[in-house]
Amino acid sequence: MNRAACGIFLFAVCAGYSSSGLLAQSAAIPNLTGIWDRKGPIPGRPPNVSPVTLARARAIGFSLAFDEVLLPSYDCSPVSVPVILNDNYNFQITQMPDRVMLRYEKEDVVRTVWLEGHGHPSPGVYAFTLHGHSTGRYENNQLVIETTKFVFDPRGFHDSYIPSSTQKKVTERYWREGNLLRMESVSEDPLILREPYRYQYEWELTQNPLIAFDCVAEDSGFARKLFDTKKYQDPDLIHLRLPVYVAQ
Protein backbone atom coordinates (compact mmCIF):
# COMPACT_ATOMS: atom_id res chain seq x y z
CA MET A 1 0.00 0.00 0.00
CA ASN A 2 1.53 3.35 -1.06
CA ARG A 3 1.63 6.43 1.13
CA ALA A 4 -1.34 8.11 -0.53
CA ALA A 5 -3.51 5.04 -0.17
CA CYS A 6 -2.33 4.55 3.39
CA GLY A 7 -3.20 8.15 4.21
CA ILE A 8 -6.68 7.74 2.76
CA PHE A 9 -7.14 4.52 4.76
CA LEU A 10 -6.07 6.12 8.04
CA PHE A 11 -8.29 9.12 7.39
CA ALA A 12 -11.27 6.86 6.76
CA VAL A 13 -10.60 4.95 9.97
CA CYS A 14 -10.25 8.13 12.00
CA ALA A 15 -13.39 9.62 10.43
CA GLY A 16 -15.30 6.45 11.24
CA TYR A 17 -13.96 6.49 14.79
CA SER A 18 -15.08 10.05 15.42
CA SER A 19 -18.52 9.64 13.87
CA SER A 20 -19.37 6.44 15.69
CA GLY A 21 -17.86 7.41 19.05
CA LEU A 22 -15.93 4.18 19.64
CA LEU A 23 -15.57 2.20 16.42
CA ALA A 24 -13.45 -0.46 18.07
CA GLN A 25 -16.17 -1.18 20.60
CA SER A 26 -19.12 -0.99 18.19
CA ALA A 27 -19.28 -4.78 17.90
CA ALA A 28 -19.64 -5.03 21.69
CA ILE A 29 -22.63 -2.66 21.79
CA PRO A 30 -25.83 -4.73 21.75
CA ASN A 31 -28.88 -3.48 19.86
CA LEU A 32 -31.38 -3.01 22.68
CA THR A 33 -33.45 -0.28 21.02
CA GLY A 34 -37.14 -1.15 20.81
CA ILE A 35 -40.35 -1.62 22.80
CA TRP A 36 -40.30 -4.58 25.14
CA ASP A 37 -43.28 -6.63 26.30
CA ARG A 38 -43.15 -8.35 29.69
CA LYS A 39 -42.86 -12.13 29.75
CA GLY A 40 -41.68 -13.40 33.15
CA PRO A 41 -38.67 -14.47 35.21
CA ILE A 42 -35.74 -15.85 33.21
CA PRO A 43 -36.26 -19.62 32.87
CA GLY A 44 -33.78 -21.85 34.62
CA ARG A 45 -32.76 -19.21 37.13
CA PRO A 46 -33.45 -19.26 40.89
CA PRO A 47 -36.84 -17.71 41.66
CA ASN A 48 -36.94 -14.03 42.55
CA VAL A 49 -37.08 -13.43 46.29
CA SER A 50 -39.18 -10.63 47.75
CA PRO A 51 -37.17 -7.80 49.33
CA VAL A 52 -39.54 -8.10 52.30
CA THR A 53 -37.64 -11.24 53.33
CA LEU A 54 -34.36 -9.29 53.24
CA ALA A 55 -35.51 -6.24 55.17
CA ARG A 56 -33.86 -5.13 58.39
CA ALA A 57 -35.88 -4.59 61.56
CA ARG A 58 -36.06 -0.82 61.02
CA ALA A 59 -37.59 -1.40 57.58
CA ILE A 60 -40.19 -3.81 58.97
CA GLY A 61 -40.98 -1.35 61.75
CA PHE A 62 -41.45 1.41 59.20
CA SER A 63 -43.75 -0.82 57.15
CA LEU A 64 -45.94 -1.62 60.17
CA ALA A 65 -46.19 2.03 61.23
CA PHE A 66 -46.73 3.56 57.80
CA ASP A 67 -50.16 5.06 57.13
CA GLU A 68 -51.25 4.23 53.59
CA VAL A 69 -52.98 7.58 53.12
CA LEU A 70 -49.46 9.06 52.94
CA LEU A 71 -48.61 6.92 49.91
CA PRO A 72 -47.21 9.21 47.19
CA SER A 73 -49.00 7.22 44.47
CA TYR A 74 -52.27 8.87 45.47
CA ASP A 75 -50.83 12.14 44.18
CA CYS A 76 -49.48 10.53 40.97
CA SER A 77 -45.92 10.41 42.30
CA PRO A 78 -44.27 7.52 40.38
CA VAL A 79 -42.30 4.60 41.73
CA SER A 80 -38.58 4.20 41.17
CA VAL A 81 -36.18 1.32 40.52
CA PRO A 82 -36.15 -1.48 41.40
CA VAL A 83 -39.93 -1.42 42.02
CA ILE A 84 -40.77 -0.27 38.49
CA LEU A 85 -38.85 -3.26 37.07
CA ASN A 86 -41.44 -5.56 38.66
CA ASP A 87 -44.54 -3.70 37.46
CA ASN A 88 -46.75 -5.25 34.80
CA TYR A 89 -46.12 -2.66 32.10
CA ASN A 90 -44.02 -2.47 28.94
CA PHE A 91 -41.11 -0.12 28.39
CA GLN A 92 -38.95 1.28 25.58
CA ILE A 93 -35.19 1.58 25.17
CA THR A 94 -33.66 4.23 22.91
CA GLN A 95 -29.88 4.13 22.44
CA MET A 96 -28.00 7.32 21.58
CA PRO A 97 -24.27 7.94 21.14
CA ASP A 98 -23.84 9.44 24.62
CA ARG A 99 -26.91 8.28 26.56
CA VAL A 100 -29.69 5.71 26.77
CA MET A 101 -33.33 6.63 27.36
CA LEU A 102 -35.70 4.30 29.20
CA ARG A 103 -39.38 5.14 28.84
CA TYR A 104 -41.98 3.21 30.85
CA GLU A 105 -45.73 2.83 30.45
CA LYS A 106 -45.91 2.71 34.25
CA GLU A 107 -46.64 6.28 35.38
CA ASP A 108 -45.02 7.70 32.20
CA VAL A 109 -41.58 7.45 33.80
CA VAL A 110 -38.57 8.49 31.69
CA ARG A 111 -35.04 7.68 32.84
CA THR A 112 -31.82 9.03 31.32
CA VAL A 113 -28.71 6.87 31.53
CA TRP A 114 -25.56 8.93 30.94
CA LEU A 115 -22.96 6.80 29.16
CA GLU A 116 -19.44 6.95 30.55
CA GLY A 117 -16.64 8.53 28.53
CA HIS A 118 -18.65 11.46 27.14
CA GLY A 119 -17.79 14.17 29.66
CA HIS A 120 -21.14 14.21 31.43
CA PRO A 121 -20.90 16.13 34.74
CA SER A 122 -21.18 14.23 37.99
CA PRO A 123 -24.23 14.96 40.16
CA GLY A 124 -23.84 17.64 42.82
CA VAL A 125 -23.74 16.86 46.52
CA TYR A 126 -27.43 17.83 46.88
CA ALA A 127 -28.63 16.21 43.64
CA PHE A 128 -30.89 13.53 45.13
CA THR A 129 -33.98 12.66 43.09
CA LEU A 130 -36.70 10.02 43.02
CA HIS A 131 -35.10 8.16 40.13
CA GLY A 132 -31.53 8.90 41.15
CA HIS A 133 -28.57 9.54 38.87
CA SER A 134 -27.86 6.78 36.34
CA THR A 135 -24.58 6.15 34.53
CA GLY A 136 -24.06 3.40 31.99
CA ARG A 137 -21.48 1.51 30.00
CA TYR A 138 -21.35 -1.35 27.52
CA GLU A 139 -19.56 -4.38 28.90
CA ASN A 140 -19.41 -7.96 27.54
CA ASN A 141 -22.21 -7.23 25.06
CA GLN A 142 -24.41 -5.93 27.89
CA LEU A 143 -25.68 -2.53 28.96
CA VAL A 144 -24.70 -1.97 32.59
CA ILE A 145 -26.54 0.77 34.51
CA GLU A 146 -25.55 1.98 37.96
CA THR A 147 -27.91 4.34 39.79
CA THR A 148 -27.32 6.24 43.04
CA LYS A 149 -28.42 9.57 44.59
CA PHE A 150 -31.96 8.44 45.43
CA VAL A 151 -34.16 10.38 47.83
CA PHE A 152 -35.77 8.49 50.72
CA ASP A 153 -38.78 6.60 49.34
CA PRO A 154 -41.45 4.96 51.55
CA ARG A 155 -41.96 2.20 48.94
CA GLY A 156 -38.47 2.22 47.49
CA PHE A 157 -38.15 -1.57 47.60
CA HIS A 158 -41.68 -2.90 47.83
CA ASP A 159 -45.29 -1.78 47.65
CA SER A 160 -45.73 -3.11 51.21
CA TYR A 161 -43.89 0.04 52.33
CA ILE A 162 -40.41 -1.39 52.53
CA PRO A 163 -38.58 1.92 52.14
CA SER A 164 -35.24 2.77 50.59
CA SER A 165 -32.74 5.26 51.93
CA THR A 166 -30.37 7.70 50.27
CA GLN A 167 -27.77 4.92 50.37
CA LYS A 168 -29.64 2.79 47.84
CA LYS A 169 -27.65 1.68 44.80
CA VAL A 170 -29.17 -0.27 41.92
CA THR A 171 -27.11 -2.05 39.25
CA GLU A 172 -28.95 -3.33 36.16
CA ARG A 173 -27.54 -5.49 33.37
CA TYR A 174 -29.43 -5.80 30.07
CA TRP A 175 -28.60 -8.09 27.16
CA ARG A 176 -30.37 -9.48 24.12
CA GLU A 177 -30.93 -13.08 23.03
CA GLY A 178 -32.79 -13.05 19.72
CA ASN A 179 -36.08 -11.23 20.25
CA LEU A 180 -35.73 -11.52 24.02
CA LEU A 181 -34.37 -8.81 26.30
CA ARG A 182 -33.03 -10.13 29.57
CA MET A 183 -32.14 -8.23 32.73
CA GLU A 184 -30.55 -8.91 36.09
CA SER A 185 -30.48 -6.28 38.82
CA VAL A 186 -28.80 -6.04 42.20
CA SER A 187 -30.10 -3.50 44.72
CA GLU A 188 -28.10 -2.54 47.79
CA ASP A 189 -29.03 -0.46 50.82
CA PRO A 190 -27.13 -1.23 54.04
CA LEU A 191 -29.64 0.73 56.15
CA ILE A 192 -32.65 -1.21 54.85
CA LEU A 193 -31.52 -4.62 53.54
CA ARG A 194 -29.56 -7.35 55.31
CA GLU A 195 -28.14 -8.45 51.96
CA PRO A 196 -28.47 -7.30 48.32
CA TYR A 197 -31.82 -7.81 46.63
CA ARG A 198 -31.44 -9.62 43.29
CA TYR A 199 -34.07 -9.63 40.55
CA GLN A 200 -34.10 -11.08 37.04
CA TYR A 201 -36.68 -10.83 34.27
CA GLU A 202 -37.14 -11.00 30.50
CA TRP A 203 -39.16 -9.15 27.86
CA GLU A 204 -40.03 -9.86 24.21
CA LEU A 205 -39.70 -7.40 21.33
CA THR A 206 -43.08 -6.00 20.28
CA GLN A 207 -44.40 -3.63 17.64
CA ASN A 208 -47.18 -2.40 19.91
CA PRO A 209 -46.71 1.22 20.99
CA LEU A 210 -46.50 2.25 24.61
CA ILE A 211 -49.79 3.23 26.22
CA ALA A 212 -49.83 6.53 28.11
CA PHE A 213 -50.53 6.14 31.82
CA ASP A 214 -52.07 9.62 32.16
CA CYS A 215 -52.55 9.65 35.93
CA VAL A 216 -55.15 12.11 37.23
CA ALA A 217 -54.34 13.22 40.77
CA GLU A 218 -57.97 13.88 41.73
CA ASP A 219 -59.04 10.40 40.64
CA SER A 220 -55.96 8.73 42.10
CA GLY A 221 -56.46 10.39 45.47
CA PHE A 222 -60.11 9.35 45.74
CA ALA A 223 -59.09 6.06 47.39
CA ARG A 224 -57.96 8.00 50.45
CA LYS A 225 -61.60 8.60 51.32
CA LEU A 226 -62.15 4.85 51.71
CA PHE A 227 -59.56 4.28 54.42
CA ASP A 228 -60.49 3.61 58.04
CA THR A 229 -59.71 6.87 59.83
CA LYS A 230 -59.76 5.11 63.23
CA LYS A 231 -56.42 3.37 62.65
CA TYR A 232 -54.52 6.51 63.62
CA GLN A 233 -55.89 8.88 66.24
CA ASP A 234 -54.35 12.29 66.85
CA PRO A 235 -53.30 12.07 70.52
CA ASP A 236 -53.70 14.63 73.25
CA LEU A 237 -50.24 16.20 73.21
CA ILE A 238 -50.34 16.47 77.00
CA HIS A 239 -50.47 12.69 77.33
CA LEU A 240 -48.29 11.88 74.35
CA ARG A 241 -45.15 10.10 75.51
CA LEU A 242 -42.38 11.29 73.25
CA PRO A 243 -38.70 11.51 74.15
CA VAL A 244 -37.73 14.92 75.44
CA TYR A 245 -34.50 16.40 74.15
CA VAL A 246 -32.88 19.10 76.22
CA ALA A 247 -30.48 21.41 74.46
CA GLN A 248 -27.02 21.29 75.95
N, C-alpha and C positions, 0 to 999 in steps of 0.2 A: 504494500500500500504506500503510494507516494505521499509527500508532505501535504499537498493540497487536499487529497482525499482524506488523509488522516485528520486534517484540521476540520473538514466538513463533518466527519464522523464525531469528533469530540464536541463540536458545536451542537450537533443534533442531540447527543447524549445529555449535554448540559441543559439545553433548552427543554428536553423532556423532563429532566430532573426538577427544574424550577417550576414547570407548569403543573406537574403532578404532585409536588410537595416532596415525596420520598419515593422515587422511582424504584429504588432497590428493594423497598419494602412493600411495593404495590401487590405482589403476589401473596403476601401474608395478610392482606386486608380482606376480610370476608365481606361478601355482599349481603348485608343484613337489611337493606332498605326495603320497605314494604309494609303492608298491613297484616297483622298477625292475629289469628283466631285461636282462642284458648282450647287446649285439648285436655291436659291432665298432667299428673306427676310423670317424670321420666321413667319409662318401664325399666325394670331390673335394678332400680336403685332402692336404697332403704326408704321406708315411708317418711314423709315429712312429719316432724314432731312439733306440736304446738308450743309457742314460746311461753305459754302459761306454765308448762311443766318445768321451765328453766328459770322462772322468775325468783328473785330474791324476796325475802320477807317484807322489805319495805315496799316492793312492787305489789305484792299480794295485799298488804295493808291499804295501800292507795286504792286498789281495785275495790275492796270491800267498803271503803269510806266514800268513794266517788258518787256524787249525785248525778244521775243521767241527764237531768235537765240542763246541766252545764256542758253537755256534749257539743263541741263546735260544729258538728254536722248539721245541727238544727238551724244554723245560720249560714249554711252552704260553705263552711270552711272545709276544704278537701283533706283527705288522708295523705300520708307520705309513705315513702319506702321504709320498711319492707311490706307494710300492710297492703299497699296498692298492687303489689305483685300477686297477691292472693285473691284479688277481687275478680268477679266473674264478668270481666269486660275485655274487649279487644284493645290493641294499641298499635301505634305506627312508629317505625324507625325511619329517620331521614339522615343519611350520612353526608356530611359536607367536608371540605378539605381540612378545616380547623376545628370542627365541632360536630356533635351528633345530637339530633333533636328527638326526644321521646314524647309522643303525644298520646294521651290516654282517653278512651271514652269515659272512664270513671271520673266524674266531676270536672271534665274538661281540663285535666292537669297537663301542663307542658313543662318538661324538664330539658335543660340545656346541659350537655356534657362537653366540657372544654378539653379538647385533645391536647396532650402534652407536646412540647416542642414548638409551639406557635406564639410564644411570648404573651400568653394571657396573664393578666395580673392575678396575684394571689388574693384571697378574700381578706378584708380588714379584720382587726381584732373584734369588732362589734358586729360583723356581718353574719349573724345567725338568722336563718330563715326556716320556714316550715319544711321545704324540700332540700335544704342544705346546699352545699357547694360541691358540684360533681366534676371530677377530672377523669379523663379516659386515655386509654392507650390500646394499641393493637399488639397482641402478644400470642404467639402460637396459634395463629388463625382465629383468635377470639378477640372480642371487644371486652376490655376490662374497665369497669367503672368503680371509682372509689368516691364515696360521698361522706362529708363531715359537715360541721357547722350547723347542726340542727338546733332549733329551739326546743324547749321542753314541750312534750306533746302527751296529753292524757290518754291517747290510744295509739301511741307511737309504735307499739309492738303487737297489739291485739285489740279487737273491738270490745273485749271484756275489760277494757280500761287498764290494760297493762301498759304503763307509760314508758316513754323513752326520755333520757336526759340529754343535756348538751354534749355528753361524751359519746353519744351513739356514732358508730361508724358502720357503713354498709358497703360491702364489696360485691359487685355483680359481675358475672362472666357470661357472655352471650356467644354462641356459635351456631353455625348452620349445618344441617345434615339433610341434603336434598331440599324438600319443601318444608322441612321442620326447622323451627328455631328453638334452641334449647338454652336454658339458663340455670345457673347455680348461684346462690347468694349466701353470704356469710354476714350476719349482723352481730356487732359487738357493743356492749354497754356495761362496763364493770359495776356501775351503780345499780343497775336493774337486773342483769342476767348473771346467773352463776357460771355459765359457759356460753360460747357463741351459739347463736340460733342459725341453723342451716336450712335452706329451702331450695328445692329444685322443681322445675316445671318446663313444659314444652308447649309451643304454639304451632299452628299450621298456616302457611301462606294463603291469603284469601284476597279476592277481588272486591269484596264487599266494602263499601266506604265506612268510615267511623260514624257513629251516631252521636249527635250532640247530646250532652247530659242536661244542659239548660236548667240548672237548679233554680228554684224560686224560693227565696228566703221565707216569705210569708207562708207558703204551703209547707215548706220543710219544718218550720217551727210550730206548726199546728199540733204536732204530736205532744208537745210539752203540756198542753192543756189536759191530756189524758192521764198524766202521772198522778200517783197518790201523794198528795201534799202532806200527809201525816207522817211520812217516813222521816222527814227532818223538821224539827220544831225549833223556831228561834227561841233560845233560852233567855231567862231573866238574867241579865248580866251580873246582877248582884250575887246570884247563886252559881254562876258559871265558874267552874274550877279550871282555871288556866294558869300555867306557870307565870310567876311574877318575876320580871327581870328588873333589877335595881341598877341604875347607872353607877359605875364606879368612878 
